[in-house]
């Protein structure tokens, strides 16, 4: 599932939850930005948790932990760029 589709589904669920309330295009955009920021925070927190786990499990092999960390960082940067493109 693409991030755009995930954000759109979240906004659709919010609209359903707000049934009976007029939802303007501006409100939809605000909700979409809220979902986007939430996804970005989640990715950042998950990345930090993975880095911590990598360092804990590979402490003796610091070079391996460093390589894994670099790869995770690159993936996080790409994911956050993708999320930012949702705007």
N, C-alpha and C positions, 0 to 999 in steps of 0.2 A: 504494500500500500504506500502510495506516495505521501509526502508530508502535506502537500496541498490538499489532497483528498482527505487526509486525517483532520486537518484544520477545518475544512468545509463541513465534514461530518459533525465535528464538535459544535460548530456554529448552528448547524441544523438542529442538533439536540437542544441547544440553548433556546432556539426559536420555539421548539415544541414545548419546552419547559415554560416558556413565556406566552403560551397560547392565550389568546384573548387580549394580548397587549400588542398594539401596533408597533411593528419593528421596522424602523426606517433604514434606508441604505447606510446612513451614517452610523446608526447603532450596530448594524451588521459588521461594518468595518471596525468599529471599536471592539466588538466581541472577537473578531478575527485577530486583532492585534494582541488582545489579552491571551488568546490561545497560543499565539506565536511566542509571546514572551514566556509563557509557562513552559512550552516545549524547549525553548532555549535554556531556561534555568534547569530543567530536568536533564538535558544533555550535559550541561556543565557539571552538575552535581554527580551524575553518573560517571563522567570522565574522571572527576577527582576521586571517587570511590575506587575506580579501576586502577588509577595510578597508585593509590595507597595500598591496595591489595597486591599489585605487582611488586612494589618495593618490599612488602612484608614477605611475600613468598620467594622472591628471588634476591633477597638481601645479600647472600653469599656470592651470587653471580650478578654483580652490579651492572656489568656490561650488557647482559641479556635484559635485565630490567630496564636499562636505559633505552635499548633498541625497541622494546615493546612500548615503552612510554612515548617515544617519538612517533611510532606508527599510530598509536591511539590519538595523540595530539593532532596528527594530520587528518585522521578520520573525523575528529571533532570539529576542526576548522572547516572541513568540507560540509559537514552536516549543518553547522551554524550558518554558513554561507547559503546553503539551500533554504534554510528556514527564513533567512533575511530576504530571500528572493520572493517569498510569499507575499510581501508587501506589494 
